[in-house]
Amino acid sequence: MIGGGLAGLACGVALAEAGWRVRLFEQKPFLGGRATSYVLPNGEHVDNCQHVTLGCCTNLADFYSRVGSADKIKFFDELVFLDPQGRRGTMKAGFLPAPFHMTGSFLTFAPLTIRDKLSIARAMLDIVAAKGKTADLAEPRPISMLEWLCRRRQTKGAIERFWRVVLVSALDEELERTDARYGVDVFWKAFLMNSTGYRMGVPTVPLADLYAGCKAAIESRGGEVSLRSPVRSLRAEGTSIKAVQFDAGKEESADAYVFAVAHDALFDLMPESIRRAEPSLANLSKIKTAPITGVHLWFDRPVMDEPFVTLLDTNTQWIFNKTMLYGEQTGTANHREQYLQMVVSASYELLKKSRQEIIDLCLREVRQALPRAQAAQLMKSTVIKEVAATFSPQPGVDRWRPQQQTKIPSLFFAGDWTATGWPATMEGAVRSGYLAAEAVLHASASLPASGTAPQFLQPDLPPSGLISLIVPKQKPK
Ligand SMILES: Cc1cc2nc3c(=O)[nH]c(=O)nc-3n(C[C@H](O)[C@H](O)[C@H](O)COP(=O)(O)OP(=O)(O)OC[C@H]3O[C@@H](n4cnc5c(N)ncnc54)[C@H](O)[C@@H]3O)c2cc1C
């Protein structure tokens, strides 16, 4: 296993459970890849960026359970939105069955006008009637989410204060650069199909703490996890893979090689003979990336009571109350100070700004949204710009995403960028890892006596409420 991000960890843990001796090599000194945390020189634990999951992310939930981290994710039923005029809106499920479970909070959602709401309701009913697959998603030229919305005559307010807010955060890309298939899928799976799909899960520990159980799961079954171990290349004779190569001439060989590195790092690791034999490698450079910027602010006093809020019409999209989120798990929150983390997805504009300019901008927006922050003193701050945070879900990108099983018998790929049907998320990464593990078992013919390979991939949330009357439940494979 090359790469100790979520894809490599999910694949490694699954294969270890299936009886394989897994040897995982990660170049960094910690596990978790992009979804990790580290300790600053002053001792402060910071996430690479705040990560959240949703109720519809069934594979990530399964992975957290397998590695003993499920109780470190706290789920919230209410999403709070604030606009610069001081209006507040909440989204939460009420007593109505899916797909109408959010109708109550939607009707009273102050930042949207009646016209905005009517246009959104029309588009939602369109998604429901088409069971998540509106006819225009199957057109030969994939359309952008913005085009999909314009075809449904969405108001400016609906686009700016609803669709853009949800989708830029979920997909890390602007609406005009997002394949409509991904955008529609977010609403179908998270907001319409099941009344719990939208529930937001937030880690109550620094991200790296979620992966302690992975090392144990692999090592207790005879495997090993090696950190600070960058793989430099793959050695092959023709299309027969002989070994992976490390620094100082070290080599390791295996029955199967799973590359779970970022897509833009993979091509350079492959020798010419493998590049020729596996055509999907040549397409990887067509998969573009998108940035996310995280801004961390420490105030000398509490300025916020909610665990998190979404801001409308500002650069800052989310504010997370890290003191509250961490404190709930450990009981160690220092209630005299408050640590907030802001997230800006698709942060192309911020990449051009200096760190100080970004801090000043976010601080202004935080002080406008949270009046108590105006008198509070900013004690310290940091900015983490992830230039290539996720792959960009551009119209038609799916055709460049390779399967986990390659044309080379012992070579497999995993990573959020492989073909999972999901956007670049932790759920997508875990799905890819489970699919790669299934492909390894299938290809190696090391099936148990029963002859059936274990299935790791979990089904989606079942349809609930009225949706269960029109959509049949997914059957296990
Ligand atoms: C700022 C930011 C915010 C995000 N927010 C969210 C969110 O809120 N919710 C969500 O679901 N997703 C979020 N994501 C996306 C999520 O983090 C990724 O989709 C997921 O973590 C990808 O996992 P992966 O294993 O596919 O890739 P990676 O995490 O990139 O893992 C690849 C691993 O391979 C290692 N590696 C690379 N080359 C080598 C080599 N030669 N030898 C050995 N090891 C190597 C890397 O060090 C890395 O650990 C966010 C991402 C970022 C960057």
The ligand as a Gaussian input file, in Angstrom:
#p B3LYP/6-31G(d) Opt

LIG

0 1
 C       -8.344000      21.748000       2.879000
 C       -9.199000      20.539000       2.639000
 C      -10.485000      20.480000       3.175000
 C      -11.285000      19.354000       2.922000
 N      -12.526000      19.266000       3.520000
 C      -13.228000      18.109000       3.387000
 C      -14.431000      17.920000       4.113000
 O      -14.866000      18.764000       4.894000
 N      -15.103000      16.748000       3.945000
 C      -14.647000      15.761000       3.121000
 O      -15.289000      14.710000       3.014000
 N      -13.495000      15.924000       2.411000
 C      -12.784000      17.059000       2.533000
 N      -11.605000      17.212000       1.856000
 C      -11.193000      16.165000       0.901000
 C      -10.550000      14.985000       1.618000
 O       -9.527000      15.420000       2.480000
 C       -9.917000      14.084000       0.541000
 O      -10.893000      13.757000      -0.423000
 C       -9.395000      12.773000       1.129000
 O       -8.710000      12.979000       2.336000
 C       -8.472000      12.154000       0.074000
 O       -7.884000      10.973000       0.576000
 P       -6.897000      10.138000      -0.337000
 O       -6.418000       9.012000       0.474000
 O       -7.575000       9.850000      -1.632000
 O       -5.699000      11.121000      -0.720000
 P       -4.590000      11.791000       0.221000
 O       -5.203000      12.209000       1.500000
 O       -3.940000      12.845000      -0.607000
 O       -3.560000      10.622000       0.530000
 C       -2.458000      10.313000      -0.283000
 C       -1.326000       9.927000       0.627000
 O       -0.254000       9.425000      -0.157000
 C        0.959000       9.905000       0.390000
 N        1.976000       9.818000      -0.671000
 C        2.038000      10.544000      -1.822000
 N        3.095000      10.154000      -2.562000
 C        3.698000       9.162000      -1.867000
 C        4.845000       8.345000      -2.124000
 N        5.557000       8.506000      -3.230000
 N        5.200000       7.416000      -1.209000
 C        4.474000       7.237000      -0.056000
 N        3.384000       7.998000       0.230000
 C        2.998000       8.933000      -0.665000
 C        0.611000      11.320000       0.814000
 O        1.560000      11.822000       1.736000
 C       -0.767000      11.106000       1.411000
 O       -0.706000      10.779000       2.779000
 C      -10.794000      18.320000       2.092000
 C       -9.513000      18.391000       1.563000
 C       -8.709000      19.471000       1.849000
 C       -7.311000      19.501000       1.316000

